[in-house]
Amino acid sequence: PESPTDAQVSGQSDSKPGSTDLETASEQALRRELQGREDAAFASAAQSLRQALQDMPELAELSKQILIDQTPEGLRIQLVDQEGRSMFKDGAAMPNDRARILLRAVSRIINQLPNRISISGHTSISPDGRTQSSDWALSSARADVARQLLQGAGVSPDRVYQVAGKANSDPLY
């Protein structure tokens, strides 16, 4: 027969059930604390962006073109077209002056957060409702131009996680 281990002699098992429960509880508390801090940072960033839009007269009228919400992936900042106020000319990859101003404002907020960013470009739904092959190229080009403008406004290239074109496959509404 094998001789007992020191832990078995002292009445402890190798699996340490009491400490596992404590470790699990501590890990869960740590995760909740980290999530709370991240949520607070995202809320602060969203508020900072909203405040920046209100404080700058040239951005105040554009505030309706920014949607900010929190998703499981992080803070989502969407620059969206409003009726009669497109961010891009039809078929163009280069954003208009209003969109460039918004991207510069967003870059300041992005630089306050530690997270990596994903950039998605979109196109409008065509009158026939079908996606054209050119929609994929255009939406990809729009996302890449947005990336370039963000980086030109100070966002570090290593912060960019993904740049993707969605064509009209992911409509806002």
N, C-alpha and C positions, 0 to 999 in steps of 0.2 A: 504494500500500500504506500501511497505517496504521503509525505509529511505535510501537515497543514501549513498554509502560508501565514505570515504574521497578521494579515488582515483577518483571516478566518479565526485565528486564535483570539483576537481582540473583539470578535463578534461582528466585524464589518465584512461585507461581501465585496468582490472585485467590481461589481456594477455600481456601487455607491448610489442607491436609489434616492436617498434624501438629498444628496448634493445635485443630482440630475434635476430634480424638481426646482431646487433653488437656482441652478444655472439657467434653466428654461425660463423661470419667472424673471430673473435678472435680464436675460436677453430680450424678453418681450418688453420689459419696462424700458430698456435702452432703445429698442426699435420705436416704441411709442414716443419717447423723448426726441429722437432724431427726426421722426416724421413730423412732430409738432414744430420743431425748429425749422424744418424745410417748408412746412405750410406757412409759418409766420414770415419766412424770407420771401416766399412767392407772393403772399398778400401784400407785403411791404413794397415789392417790386411793382406789382400791379397798381398800387396806390400812387407810387412815384411816377409811373408813366401817365396815369390819369391826371395827376397834378401838373406834370410838365406840359401836357396838352392844354390845360386850362391857363397856365401861366404865360404861355407864348401865344400872342394873338394870331400869328400865322398858322398855329397848330389847332387853336380852339375850334375853328370851323371844320377841321378834319377829324375831330374826336369821334364822330359818328362812324368813321371808316376804320376804327380799330375795335376789335372784340378781344377781351381778355377773360380767360377762364382757366381753372385748374383741372387737369386731367390726371389719370394715374401715371402718365409719363412725365408730368411736370406742368409748368406754366405754358399755356398756349396763347400766343399773341397772333391774331389774324388781322391782316390788312385787307379790307374787303371793299368792293365797289359799292357805291350808293347810286341810286337812281340818277342818271345823268352825270355821274362823277366817277368815271372809270379810272383805275390805276394805270392802265395801259391803253394805248390806241389799239383798235382791232388789228390783230395779226402782228403786233409789235412785241418784241422782247424787252425793250428798254422802257422802264417806268417813266411816267410823267414827273414833272417837278414836285407836285404834291406828294406822290409816293416816295420820292427821294427824301423829302423833308421828314416824312413819317419813319422811314428806315433809319435815318440819322438819330431821331429821337429814341427809337427802339434800341439802337445800338448802345446808348448810354445805360439803359436798364439791363440789357444783356450782360454788359461788363460788370454789373454789380452782383451778378449771380454766378455760382461756381459751375453750374450745369453745362453740359454740351448742348448744342442746338441742332435741330433738324429744320430744314427749309423745304417747303413744298410749293410748287408753282401750279397754277390752274388755268383753265381756259373756260370760256362761256359755253353753255350748251348751244349747239348749232340749231338753226330753225327746224331741221328735220329730226333733231334729237339724237343723231348718230355721232359717234366719235370719229373724227378724221385722223388719218395717220399723222398729218401735220400738227394736230392738237398736242400729241405727245412730245414732239420736238419743240413746239412753242412753249409748252408748260415747263419743260426741262430747262429751256433757255431762260425763261423768266426766273425760275428758282436760282439758276446760276448767276444771273445778273444781280439778284437780290443778295446773294452770298458775297459777290464782289463789292457791292455797295456797303454792306455791313462791315466787311473787312477794311474797306477804305475809310470807314468811320471809326476804326479802332478795335473791332472785334478780332481777336487772335485767330489765325487759321486753324490752330489745333483745337479750338472750341467747336468747330463745325463737325458734326457727327454724320450728317446725311443731307444730301441735296437731291430732290426727286421731283419729277414731273408727274402730275396726276391727270392731265388732260381735263376732261369734264366728268371723270369717273367718280369724283367725290364732291358732289355739289354741297354748298353751304346750307341750302334749304331743301 
